[in-house]
Amino acid sequence: MYKFLNTCLMITFGLLQIIWKNLMELRILYHRWNDKKNCVCILYCSNDFLVVQKPYDMFINSNNPKRKHTLQFVLKKMLPNLANPMLSHEFHFVHRLDYATSGIICIALNKRAARAASTAFEKQQVQKYYLALLHGHVNDSFIVIDKPIGNDIRETDGNKKMCTSDSLFCTKPRKSRTVLLVLEYGLRKSKPATKVLLYPTTGRRHQLRVHCSSIGHIIIGDYTYSERQDVEPHRTFLHSFRLILKNDVENLDVRTADPFISADTANKWQPTNIIRTLDENIFSEIHKLAQ
């Protein structure tokens, strides 16, 4: 009897050791993934501008002091000497990105740079390019989406959902234009998907998400414009890829790597037909279409 109980205890102890080891490995993997997910990468820094890559699912800033998952909070921890307590959010963010969108954010580091950047936006001397994965295969290799965007009067949950002017529920539409170029056709989780380069020539709220939805190809992972149906993807597949900011202080031209590659298994994306590559020719092509 004693030997039997001793054997049972030894087996139980061995199983507990295995379980504990696996739990620790999972914990390590989680923290590695979480660190990668929350990583703010510095793309460029000078005396006048700081350009960083914002992770997806991160706010730029917040009036709620308890909200720590913001770009403002992370930057203050990374670069405390650049935080300005005289500013309401400690950094002068030149432009914005939606919570779900990853990619380039530019921060002015002094008043002169902030004024120059603001003037550049007013004079439309700024070019922003985005990468996205869309549901379905886009039939045309390029589309110029010229649809005014306004407020959706059905919006009730405070997210300020937008819509195009051809919707019966659209109010106060404003001119909005986006150029779309197909980069790759492929499959995501065995379903048709298209990788595209997007170039907005106007700057409306949710413009790219609304315009893609309006042509019947919702951005993968866009919870809001999929009518809260697209919950499987780990992220919204929209990324600010390149920023050109011409101004009187310092001209900027910054780009990131493409995050939507098949080598990243989290994307579950497999291209089957490459139409265009991300070289300089594609930017010339997209500008001709925008004229």
VMD Tcl script that draws the C-alpha trace (Angstrom):
set ca {
  {0.00 0.00 0.00}
  {2.83 2.37 0.95}
  {4.64 1.69 -2.33}
  {1.43 2.32 -4.28}
  {0.83 5.68 -2.56}
  {4.46 6.65 -3.04}
  {4.23 5.82 -6.75}
  {1.04 7.92 -7.08}
  {2.70 10.85 -5.34}
  {5.75 10.62 -7.59}
  {3.56 10.54 -10.72}
  {1.48 13.48 -9.47}
  {4.61 15.48 -8.64}
  {6.03 14.74 -12.10}
  {2.81 15.88 -13.79}
  {2.75 19.08 -11.73}
  {6.34 19.81 -12.80}
  {5.39 19.38 -16.47}
  {2.31 21.59 -16.08}
  {4.32 24.28 -14.26}
  {7.04 24.23 -16.93}
  {4.45 24.59 -19.70}
  {2.74 27.44 -17.86}
  {6.04 29.28 -17.51}
  {6.80 28.77 -21.21}
  {3.36 30.14 -22.10}
  {3.95 33.10 -19.79}
  {7.27 33.84 -21.49}
  {5.69 33.53 -24.93}
  {2.84 35.83 -23.88}
  {5.23 38.51 -22.65}
  {7.33 38.25 -25.81}
  {4.18 38.65 -27.91}
  {2.89 41.45 -25.69}
  {6.20 43.32 -25.85}
  {6.19 43.01 -29.64}
  {2.56 44.12 -29.84}
  {3.21 47.17 -27.65}
  {6.60 48.07 -29.12}
  {6.94 51.70 -30.23}
  {9.74 51.83 -32.80}
  {11.70 55.04 -33.41}
  {11.96 55.54 -37.17}
  {13.63 58.96 -37.24}
  {14.73 61.64 -34.79}
  {16.26 65.10 -35.20}
  {16.24 68.36 -33.23}
  {12.87 69.20 -34.78}
  {10.93 66.00 -35.39}
  {10.48 62.55 -33.93}
  {8.87 59.90 -36.12}
  {7.73 56.64 -34.55}
  {5.76 53.54 -35.46}
  {2.62 53.17 -33.37}
  {1.43 49.63 -32.65}
  {-2.13 48.65 -33.53}
  {-4.75 48.87 -30.78}
  {-3.12 51.82 -29.04}
  {-4.54 55.29 -28.38}
  {-2.42 58.32 -29.24}
  {-3.28 59.95 -25.91}
  {-6.09 60.12 -23.39}
  {-7.63 62.51 -20.88}
  {-8.06 59.55 -18.54}
  {-4.94 59.39 -16.29}
  {-5.63 55.72 -15.53}
  {-5.31 54.76 -19.19}
  {-1.71 53.66 -19.60}
  {-1.87 52.00 -23.01}
  {-1.27 55.18 -24.99}
  {1.51 56.38 -27.26}
  {1.94 59.40 -25.00}
  {2.54 57.21 -21.94}
  {5.00 54.90 -23.73}
  {6.95 57.78 -25.27}
  {7.25 59.49 -21.89}
  {8.76 56.31 -20.45}
  {11.08 55.85 -23.44}
  {12.12 59.48 -23.92}
  {11.33 61.43 -20.75}
  {13.56 64.35 -21.79}
  {11.35 65.00 -24.83}
  {8.10 65.21 -22.87}
  {6.87 68.79 -22.47}
  {4.74 69.31 -19.33}
  {3.48 72.61 -20.77}
  {1.54 70.73 -23.45}
  {-1.80 69.16 -22.58}
  {-0.60 65.74 -23.74}
  {3.17 66.33 -23.29}
  {3.96 65.82 -26.98}
  {2.90 67.76 -30.08}
  {1.40 65.05 -32.29}
  {1.42 66.45 -35.82}
  {-1.36 64.12 -37.01}
  {-3.49 61.23 -35.76}
  {-4.08 57.53 -36.34}
  {-7.13 55.53 -35.30}
  {-6.77 53.28 -32.26}
  {-6.77 50.15 -34.45}
  {-4.36 51.47 -37.10}
  {-0.62 50.91 -36.82}
  {2.18 52.85 -38.44}
  {3.84 56.24 -38.77}
  {3.20 59.07 -36.33}
  {5.15 62.34 -36.47}
  {5.82 64.46 -33.37}
  {7.11 68.04 -33.53}
  {9.75 68.74 -30.88}
  {9.52 72.54 -30.76}
  {7.10 75.38 -31.57}
  {8.79 76.24 -34.87}
  {8.54 72.66 -36.12}
  {4.94 72.41 -34.92}
  {3.95 75.56 -36.83}
  {5.75 74.38 -39.97}
  {4.05 70.98 -39.85}
  {0.64 72.57 -39.28}
  {1.18 74.87 -42.26}
  {2.23 71.91 -44.41}
  {-1.06 70.14 -43.65}
  {-3.04 73.32 -44.39}
  {-1.27 73.72 -47.75}
  {-1.67 69.99 -48.54}
  {2.08 69.45 -48.71}
  {1.73 66.11 -46.94}
  {1.49 62.69 -48.56}
  {0.43 59.64 -46.57}
  {0.36 56.08 -47.87}
  {-1.27 53.10 -46.20}
  {-1.16 49.33 -46.61}
  {-4.28 47.25 -46.06}
  {-5.64 43.74 -46.47}
  {-9.19 43.70 -47.80}
  {-11.82 41.01 -47.80}
  {-12.38 39.53 -51.27}
  {-10.56 40.04 -54.56}
  {-10.80 43.59 -55.88}
  {-11.68 43.23 -59.58}
  {-9.89 46.33 -60.87}
  {-6.13 46.73 -60.46}
  {-6.72 50.33 -59.40}
  {-9.69 52.40 -58.25}
  {-10.08 56.13 -57.66}
  {-12.74 56.38 -54.96}
  {-14.31 59.82 -55.18}
  {-17.14 59.72 -52.66}
  {-17.95 62.45 -50.12}
  {-17.95 61.27 -46.50}
  {-20.23 62.48 -43.70}
  {-21.65 61.49 -40.34}
  {-23.89 58.43 -40.03}
  {-27.04 59.54 -38.18}
  {-27.60 55.96 -36.99}
  {-24.47 56.12 -34.84}
  {-25.41 55.75 -31.18}
  {-22.42 54.29 -29.31}
  {-20.11 57.30 -29.50}
  {-17.65 55.97 -32.10}
  {-18.72 58.62 -34.62}
  {-19.21 56.17 -37.44}
  {-19.05 57.73 -40.89}
  {-20.62 56.90 -44.27}
  {-20.51 57.97 -47.91}
  {-22.96 60.47 -49.36}
  {-24.86 57.79 -51.30}
  {-26.19 56.49 -47.97}
  {-29.65 57.67 -46.89}
  {-28.23 58.14 -43.39}
  {-25.35 60.46 -44.33}
  {-25.31 64.04 -43.06}
  {-22.90 66.89 -43.79}
  {-20.85 65.01 -46.41}
  {-17.50 66.53 -47.40}
  {-15.39 65.91 -50.48}
  {-13.24 62.80 -50.00}
  {-10.88 61.05 -52.38}
  {-8.76 57.89 -52.12}
  {-6.60 56.17 -54.72}
  {-6.34 52.38 -54.38}
  {-3.71 50.22 -56.08}
  {-3.80 46.44 -55.92}
  {-0.50 44.92 -54.81}
  {-1.31 41.25 -54.33}
  {-4.18 38.81 -54.58}
  {-4.19 35.91 -52.20}
  {-5.88 33.99 -49.44}
  {-6.30 34.61 -45.75}
  {-7.46 31.53 -43.89}
  {-8.41 30.05 -47.29}
  {-10.66 33.02 -48.11}
  {-10.00 35.53 -50.93}
  {-8.18 38.68 -49.85}
  {-6.35 41.56 -51.53}
  {-3.36 43.57 -50.37}
  {-3.62 47.20 -51.46}
  {-1.77 50.50 -51.26}
  {-4.06 53.40 -50.32}
  {-3.37 57.08 -50.94}
  {-5.89 59.52 -49.48}
  {-5.80 63.00 -51.03}
  {-8.18 64.31 -48.38}
  {-8.23 63.69 -44.65}
  {-11.68 62.71 -43.42}
  {-12.42 60.70 -40.29}
  {-12.22 56.95 -41.02}
  {-11.77 57.83 -44.71}
  {-9.91 54.70 -45.81}
  {-12.14 52.37 -43.81}
  {-15.30 54.01 -45.18}
  {-14.09 54.13 -48.79}
  {-13.00 50.48 -48.78}
  {-16.33 49.48 -47.27}
  {-18.17 51.54 -49.90}
  {-16.67 49.48 -52.75}
  {-17.64 46.22 -51.08}
  {-14.20 45.30 -49.73}
  {-14.06 45.91 -45.98}
  {-10.62 46.05 -44.36}
  {-9.97 42.72 -42.65}
  {-10.48 43.02 -38.90}
  {-12.48 46.27 -39.10}
  {-14.98 45.63 -36.34}
  {-16.92 48.88 -36.82}
  {-17.47 48.80 -40.58}
  {-18.12 45.06 -40.70}
  {-21.18 45.72 -38.52}
  {-19.28 44.14 -35.61}
  {-18.98 40.80 -37.38}
  {-15.25 40.59 -38.18}
  {-13.96 39.49 -34.78}
  {-11.61 36.61 -35.71}
  {-8.53 38.58 -36.92}
  {-6.03 39.58 -34.23}
  {-5.95 43.14 -35.60}
  {-7.37 45.57 -38.12}
  {-5.20 45.19 -41.23}
  {-4.56 48.89 -41.86}
  {-1.07 50.37 -41.54}
  {0.39 53.83 -42.15}
  {3.32 52.88 -44.36}
  {4.92 56.10 -45.62}
  {4.82 59.80 -44.70}
  {6.19 62.65 -46.80}
  {6.04 65.99 -44.99}
  {7.41 68.99 -46.88}
  {7.85 71.99 -44.61}
  {10.01 75.05 -43.95}
  {11.97 73.48 -41.10}
  {12.94 69.99 -42.30}
  {11.53 67.89 -45.12}
  {10.64 64.37 -44.03}
  {10.22 61.16 -46.01}
  {9.86 58.17 -43.72}
  {8.56 54.68 -44.33}
  {8.22 51.43 -42.41}
  {8.56 47.78 -43.31}
  {5.49 46.01 -44.69}
  {3.80 44.34 -41.69}
  {1.42 42.26 -43.81}
  {3.80 39.62 -45.10}
  {3.19 35.90 -45.30}
  {6.33 35.21 -43.24}
  {4.48 36.58 -40.21}
  {2.25 33.62 -39.42}
  {-0.06 35.74 -37.28}
  {-1.30 37.38 -40.49}
  {-2.48 34.03 -41.91}
  {-1.94 35.61 -45.32}
  {-0.69 33.84 -48.42}
  {-0.31 35.81 -51.69}
  {-1.08 33.88 -54.87}
  {-0.66 36.59 -57.52}
  {1.68 39.58 -57.20}
  {0.48 42.54 -59.28}
  {2.81 45.29 -58.07}
  {5.79 45.59 -55.74}
  {6.49 48.39 -53.27}
  {9.16 50.17 -55.31}
  {9.39 53.80 -56.43}
  {7.40 53.11 -59.60}
  {4.26 52.44 -57.62}
  {4.35 55.89 -56.04}
  {4.71 57.53 -59.46}
  {1.75 55.50 -60.68}
  {-0.45 56.40 -57.75}
  {0.32 60.13 -58.18}
  {-0.66 60.06 -61.85}
  {-3.99 58.51 -60.88}
  {-4.51 61.12 -58.17}
  {-4.21 64.04 -60.59}
}
mol new
graphics top color blue
foreach p $ca { graphics top sphere $p radius 0.5 }
foreach p [lrange $ca 0 end-1] q [lrange $ca 1 end] { graphics top cylinder $p $q radius 0.2 }
display resetview
